[in-house]
C-alpha cells in the first residue's frame, strides 16, 4: 500500500495568497521542511515553506505558555479571526509591544515598506499621507494605557516619526503616562543630521531606546531596499548614539538572496558599538510596497535566519537561540553578555548539562517551575535593556552555583531577536491569535501587526474584504 510523501502534523486556517480568502491548511513535514498546504476554491493548491528546520519547529510548540490577558478588550467576537481585530476576546495575548504611527510621511521612499509611506508628492498619495494630530496621538496613548495599565514597551513609528513637527510634544505625552519603556523606530536621517535633536532626545534617558534601521554595509543592497545609499548616514547616526550612549537596537530587514549573507557581519559590528544592546532581524513581510520582491525567491523564514546566525558567527550555539514563549512560531531570541571585551552567550554561563536540563520537554526542567518561569520571563518581547538585565540577574540567582558578573548592568546585555511577521503566504490563524506585537489604529482599536498590514491599514489588500463583511452582516457580537 503506498504511503504519502509527507507527515501530516496539524491543521489550521490560513489565507489564499492571491485573493486573501480564508482557507483550510494542513501543516505538513516534507523534505526536511515544514509547509502550509492550502487549497483555494478559486486559485487551487498552494504550498508555502514556513520553516526549514523540523526539529526547531517541534521545539516551538513546547515553548507555548498560557496567554496574558489585557485589562480590557476593544471589539466583540463577530466574524471570526482575522476579521474582529481590535483586540477581541478571542485573542490570546496582551500587547507586549504596541506601536503608534505618528505619521504616514517619511523622508525616504523605500522600495520595501510595509506602511507604504513616503514623501508627500509621491504618486498622488499626498492626501492620505499626513501627520497625526496631538489629540489623536494622546487618544491612542490612552487606549494603550487602558488596555495595559502600565505598558511595558511602546514604539513610536510611522512613516518616519522623527519628522513629526510636534515630536517632542509627543515625547512629553508619553512621559506623562505610566509607560515603562519607549522605542523610537527610525531610519536615522534626523539623528545623523541634527545634533541638537539628538541632545534633546538624550534628555529623556533612561527609559528610551532607538530602533535604528540598519540593513546592509553594501550600497547596491541599500539602493534596492531603501532607494538610497545610506552607509554614511548610518555611520554618522551611530557615532552620535555612541557618543551619548543612547540605547540602540539595530533593525535589519532581510531579503533572501540580497543581504542574508551579511547577518554575521552585522552582529559582529553591533557587538563593537558602545550604544548597541542588540540586533533584530525581520524577514520581509509581503505587505505594503514591495518593489522587486518575488515571493518564491525572496521569502525568508525565521528558521533560515536562525541557521544563518549559527553559520555566520561563532558567538551562538543552537541552544542559545530559543523560541519566545508568548509567540514562539514567529519570535526567537538569544542573549549574550558583553563582559571585559568578551561575548558570553547565556548558555555559556551554565555548564552544558544544567542548561540541557532547563530546556522544555526535559523532566528535570518541569521539576523546577521557578526556573522555568524565570526563563520564560527573560525570553519576552516586553523587555527593555534595563528590565532584561534585571530579569537575567533573577534567573542567575535561581542557580546558586552561577555567579552574577561583577558590575553587571544593562550595558552588558546583548540581545538577538528574529521577528517574522505573518503575511498572506505564511498566515496561520492558530498562530496569529498569539501575536503580542500590536498597532494602535487611529480609531482606537489595537490590532496585531500581522493582520493590520493585511486587512486594516488604509489601502491594504484586504481592507475592502473586511469592510464588505462588516457591511453585509448585522450579526450581534459576543463580548466577555
N, C-alpha and C positions, 0 to 999 in steps of 0.2 A: 504494500500500500504506500503510495507516495506521501512525502512529508512536506509541509510548507517550508519555503526557504527562509523563514524568519520566525522569531519568537514573539507572540502576541503578549505584551506586557500589561497594557491597561487601555482604558477607554476614556475619552474626554470629548469636549466640544471645541471646535476651532472655527476658523473663517476661511471661506474661499478667497484666495489672494487676488482673484480677478474682480469679483462682484461684492465681496465682504458679507455674503450670505453666511449665516451660522450653519455649520455642518458638523456631523459626527466625525470623530477622528480616532483611529487606533494609534496607540503608542507601540511601536514595534522595534525589536532589536534585529539588525541585519547587517552583515559585512562589517562588524566592529563599530557600527554607528547606531544611534537612536533616531528614529524617524517618526514624524506625524504622517500617517497615511489617511488622506481625506477623499471624500467624493462629493462633488457639487452636481446637482441635477442638470445644471446648465453647462458647466465648464469641465465636467468629468473628474478623473482621478488626478491627485496631486500628492507627491511625496516630498517632504521637506526634512532635511537634516537638522536636528535640534541639539545633538551632542555627538562628538566623535570618540567618546570615552564611556563605554557602557558601565564599567566599574564605578567611575565617578558619579554617573547619573544615578546608579543604585544608591550610592552613598548619600546623595542629596535627600533621598526620601527618609533616611534615618535621622536627619537633622531637623525635621519638621517639629515645631513646638506649638502649643496652643496659642491662638492669636490674642493680642492685647487690644481691648476694645477702646474706641474713643469715648469721650464723655457724652456725646450725642451723635445722632445720625441726621443727615440733611435731606434725604429723599426716601420715599417709600419703595418697597418692592412691588413692581407693577408689570414689567415686561420681561424680566429675567436678564441675567448678565449677558452682554455688557451694555444693556440699554437703560439701566436705572442709576447710573453713576451719580454720586453726589454727596457723601458716601451713603449707600443704602445699608440696611441692617444685615444683609446677606454677605457683606464684605467682611473678611476675616481679620483684617489688620487695621490698626490705627495708623496715623501718619508719623512714621519715624522721621521723615524729612518732607517738608512742604515747600513748594516753590510758589513765589509770587512774581508774575511777569510785570515789571514796571512799565514796559513799553513794547510796542511792536517794531519800533525803529531800531536801526543799527548803523554803525559807521563802517561796516563791511557788508557785502552781499555775497555770502559764501555759496558756492555751488552745491554744498551739502548743508542743509539747515532744516531741522525738524519743525521749526516755528515759521519757516518761510518768511523770515524777517529780512529787512534790508533798508537801503536808502530810500528817502521819501519819493523820489521821482521814478522809481523802477516800475516799468510795465503797467502804469496806470493804477497801481495798488495804493497810492498815497492816501486815499480816503479811509482805508482800514488800518493804515499804519499810523498809530498815534500814541502819545504818552498817556498813561493812566493819570487821572487827577489824584490829588492828595486825599480827597474824600473817598474815592474808590479804593485806594490803597489802604486807607485806615479801616474801611469796612472789611476788606479782605483779611487784614491782620486780625481783626476782631473775630472773624469766623474761625481762624486757626486757634486762637486762644479759647474760644467757646468749646471747640472740639477737643483740645488737648490739655487745657488748664495751664500748664507750664510747658509749652512746646520745646522739645529737645533741640531741633535744628530747623531753621527757616532759611531758605535760599532766595536771594534777590536775583531775578533772572530777566530775560527778555526774549527777543531783541538784545540790545546791549544796555544793561541797567545803569552803567556809569554815565551815560549821556542824558539821563533824565534831568531836566532843568532844576528840579527840586530834590536832587538825590540826597543831600544832607538833611533836608527836612524829613525825608523818608527814614533816614537813619535815626532821627530823633523820635519818630513814631515807633520804631522798633524798640528803641532804648526805653521808652515809657511803658513797655509791656513785659510780662514775665517770660521772655524768650531767652533760653539758656545760651544758644549759640547761633550766630548769624554767618552765613556764607554768601559771598558775592561772586556770581558767575560772570566772568569777563574774558574778553579777547585780549586784554592787556594794553590796548592802544592808549587809553586815558592814563593808565598808570605809567606807561613809558614816557609819555609826552608832557605830563603835567605834575611837576614835583610838588606844587602847593596842594594839589588834590591828594597826593599820597600822604603828605604830612598831616593833613586834616583827617584822613582816614585812619591814620595811626593813633589818633587821639581816642578812638573807640576801643582800643585794646584794654583788657583782654576780652575774649568772647566773640571775636570776628576771625574770619578765615577767607582768604582769596582762593577762588576756584578758577585757576588760570588755564585757559586753552593752550595746549602745548602738544601739537600733533606730530611734529617731524623736525629733523635737522636739515631736510633737503628741500631746495627751492621748488623743484618741479612738483613734489608732493603737496607743498603748501599752496601752490597755484591751483592744483586740482581740487583740493578740499576747501580752500579759503579764498581763492581768486586773487591772492597777493602773496608775495614773498615776505613773510613776517619774521624772518630769522633775527634781524637786528632789533625789531620791536620786542620780541620775546626776551632777548638777552638784556635789553635795557630795562624792561619791566622787572625781570628777576634781580638785576643789580640794585634797583630801588628797594625791592621787597627784602632782599638780603640785608641791605644797609639798615632797614628799620626792624628787621627780624619779625616781619608780619607773617603769621602762619599761613602757609600756602599749600594747596594741593594742585599738582599738575594733572590736567584732564586731557586724555588722548582719545580722539575719535579714530577708530581703527577700521580701515577698509582693506579687505583681503586682497593680497597681491599688490598693494600700494605701500603701506607703511608698517605692515605686520613684522617685517624683518628688523625694525628699529625698536621693538619692545624692550629688549635687554639693554640697549644703549641708553634709552630714556630713563630706565630705572637707575642705571649706574650714574648717569648725570644728576638725577634728582638727589641721590644719596650724598652728593658733594655740595649741595646747596644748603646754606645755613637755615633758610626760612622754610624749606620744603619738608612737610610732615608726611607726604605720601604721594602716590600716583594712582589715578583712577583710569581704567581702560573701558571705553564704551564702544562696542561694535556698532556700526551704523544701524539706526532704526529706519526701516523703509517707510518713511512718512515725511510730509512736507516737501521741500525742494530736494531733488535727487538727480542732479545733472551727472551724467556719465556713470551711473550706478546700474550694474547688471546683476540682479539677484542670484542667478545661477553661478556667477563668477565671484562676486564681491561680498556675499553674505558671510559673516564670520561668527562662529558660535562661542559661547563662554568657554567651553572645554578646549577649543582651539587656542584661545588667548592664554588659558592656563598652561597648556602644553608649551606655548612659545616662551612664557616666563621661565618655565623649568629648563628649557633647552638653551635659552639665550643668556641666562645669568647663572652664577654659581652661589647665589645667596639663599635660594629656597629649594626645599625638597617637596615631594608630593604631599607629605603630611602637613606641610605648612599652609597650603592654600586650601581652605575649607569652605564649605557652603555656609551662607549666612542663615541662621535658623528662622528669621522672620520671613524670608522669601528665598529658600535655598535653590529653587530652579533657576533663578535669574541673577543671584548675587553670590559672589565668592570673595574671600578676604584672607589676607595674610598679614601678620605683624612681625616687625623686627625692631630691635633696639640699636641705636647708634651710640656706642659707648667707647670712649677713648680711641676714636678713629676706626673702630671695628664695627662690623654689622653682624648682629647676632639674631637669627630668626627666633621666634617664640619657642619653637620646639628645641632650639639649641640650649634653652635654659633648663631643660629636663633631660634626664637620662632616657634613652630610647624606650625601654620597657615601660617607664612611668607614663610617657605620652601615649604609647600604644594602648595602655590600659584606659586612658581617658577617652579614646575615640568611640563614638556611638557604635552599637552592636556588641561592644565588649561587656561581658558580665560584670567585671570589676568596675567599669565605668558606671553602670547602673547602680552599683552599690555605694556610690559616692554622689548623692543628689546635690550636695552643696557645691562640690567641684564642678559637676555638670552645669549647674546654674551659673557659676562664675564664668565658665567658658561661653555659655550662651549670652551672658550679659556683655562680655567683651566683644564677641563677634556680632555686632549690631550696627546698622546704618545710623542709629540715633546718636552716635558718639562724635564729640569734638575731640581734637587732640588732647585737650586737658582732661576731659572725662574718660577718654580711653586710657590715659596714663593712670588715673585713679583706679579704674576697673582692673587694669593689669596688675597693679600693686595688690589689690584684693585677691586676685587669682593666685599670685605668688605666695601670699600669706596663708593660703589654704594648704600649701605644701611646705612644711617647716624645714625640709632639707634643701630648699631652693632659696638662697639669699636674694633679697631685693638689692639691685645695684646701688652703690653709694651715690648720693646726689642726683637720683633719678627724677626727671621732670618730663613734662610733655615735649620738650625739645629733643628728648631722646627717642620719642616714638616715631616709627616709620610704618605706614600702612599702605598695602597694595589692595585695591579693590577692582573687581571686574563687575560691571553693571551691564547686563544685557536686557534692554527694553524689548518687550514683545511688539510685533507688528502683524500684518495680515498673514505672513508666512508661518511664523512660529507661535501664533496666538493659541493659548491654552486656557480655557475658562477655569479649569481646576486650579491653575497656577495664578492667573490674574486676580483671583479672589484674595490672594495673599500679598498682593502688591502693597508696599509700605512707602513708596516714593510717590507723592501726590502733588497736584497743581490746584491752586485755588482759581476757579472760574470767576470772571468779573461779576457774575450774578450770585455768587456766594456758595456755590456747590464746591465740594472738594472731590477731585476726580483723579484716579490713578493715572500716572504719566502715560502708561501703555495705551489706555483707552482714550485719553484726552486727545492725543495726536491722530488717532484713527477716526474718532466719531464726534468729538466735542469742540475741537478748535475750529474757529471760523474759517471756512474754506476747505476743511479737511474732506477726504474722500467719502467718509461715512456720515457726515453731518446731515445730508439730505435724508438718508435712511432713517436715522433716529427721529428727525423732525416728522417724517411721514408716519412713522409708527406711533408717535405720540398723538398726532392729529387724527389718526384713524380709530383710536380706541378711547372710550370713556370709562374703561375698567377701573374701579377704585383700587388704590394701592394698599398694600399690607404694611402697617407700621408696628413698631415694638416700643 
